[in-house]
């Protein structure tokens, strides 16, 4: 948890493959899904705080997407599932053109 703040549990929702609304408590999302999960939401609603909290569970590790770019082989994670925050921020970083063709 971030110092000075108490974590507020959340309920997450999604639409399944047959267009049925589903919900799950935040702490259950890791056990509910074995495949990658993308958490979307408006800026400022606490996605980073949520992923930091989930990343404390055994077998999980929280990491910012910008840090992941500096470790693209993933060798430092020991097979842990990653809680990656800020994918939208990485997508907005201008790419430098490679001068070597």
C-alpha positions in Angstrom: 0.0 0.0 0.0 1.1 3.6 -0.6 2.1 5.3 2.6 -0.5 7.5 4.2 -3.4 6.0 2.3 -5.7 3.1 3.0 -6.5 0.9 0.1 -10.1 0.9 -1.0 -11.3 -2.5 -2.3 -13.0 -2.5 -5.7 -15.4 -4.5 -7.8 -14.3 -4.9 -11.4 -16.7 -5.6 -14.2 -16.4 -6.9 -17.8 -18.6 -8.3 -20.6 -17.9 -12.0 -21.4 -17.9 -13.7 -24.8 -21.7 -14.1 -24.8 -22.2 -10.4 -23.9 -23.1 -11.1 -20.3 -22.1 -8.6 -17.6 -19.7 -10.1 -15.0 -18.2 -8.8 -11.8 -15.4 -9.9 -9.5 -13.8 -8.5 -6.4 -10.4 -7.0 -7.1 -8.5 -9.5 -5.0 -10.1 -12.4 -6.8 -9.2 -11.3 -10.3 -5.8 -13.0 -10.2 -7.2 -16.4 -9.3 -10.2 -16.0 -11.7 -8.0 -15.5 -14.9 -5.0 -17.4 -16.0 -4.6 -15.4 -19.2 -3.5 -11.8 -19.4 -6.0 -9.2 -18.1 -6.1 -5.6 -19.1 -7.5 -3.1 -16.6 -9.0 -0.1 -18.2 -10.5 3.0 -16.6 -10.6 6.8 -16.7 -7.5 8.7 -15.5 -7.4 9.1 -11.7 -9.7 6.3 -10.7 -6.9 4.3 -9.0 -5.7 1.7 -11.6 -2.1 2.1 -10.4 -3.1 1.8 -6.8 -5.1 -1.3 -7.6 -2.2 -3.0 -9.5 0.3 -2.1 -6.8 -2.0 -3.8 -4.3 -2.5 -6.9 -6.5 1.2 -7.1 -7.2 1.8 -7.8 -3.5 0.3 -11.3 -3.8 2.6 -14.4 -4.1 3.7 -15.1 -7.6 2.9 -11.5 -8.8 5.1 -8.5 -9.4 4.0 -4.9 -10.0 6.0 -3.1 -12.6 5.6 0.1 -14.6 5.6 -0.3 -18.4 8.4 2.2 -18.8 10.6 0.0 -16.5 9.6 -3.1 -18.5 11.0 -1.5 -21.7 14.4 -1.4 -20.1 14.1 -5.2 -19.4 12.5 -6.6 -22.5 13.7 -10.2 -22.1 11.9 -10.5 -18.7 14.7 -12.4 -17.2 14.5 -10.6 -13.9 11.0 -11.8 -13.1 11.6 -15.5 -12.2 8.4 -16.7 -13.9 6.1 -14.3 -11.9 3.0 -12.9 -13.4 3.4 -9.2 -14.0 1.0 -6.4 -13.1 2.1 -3.9 -15.7 0.9 -0.3 -15.2 1.0 2.5 -17.7 0.7 0.7 -21.0 -1.2 3.7 -22.3 1.6 6.0 -21.4 4.2 3.9 -23.2 2.0 3.8 -26.3 2.1 7.6 -26.3 5.9 7.9 -26.2 7.2 9.1 -29.6 9.4 6.5 -31.2 12.8 7.5 -32.5 13.5 6.5 -36.1 16.2 3.9 -36.4 19.0 5.4 -38.6 20.4 2.0 -39.4 18.3 0.4 -42.1 
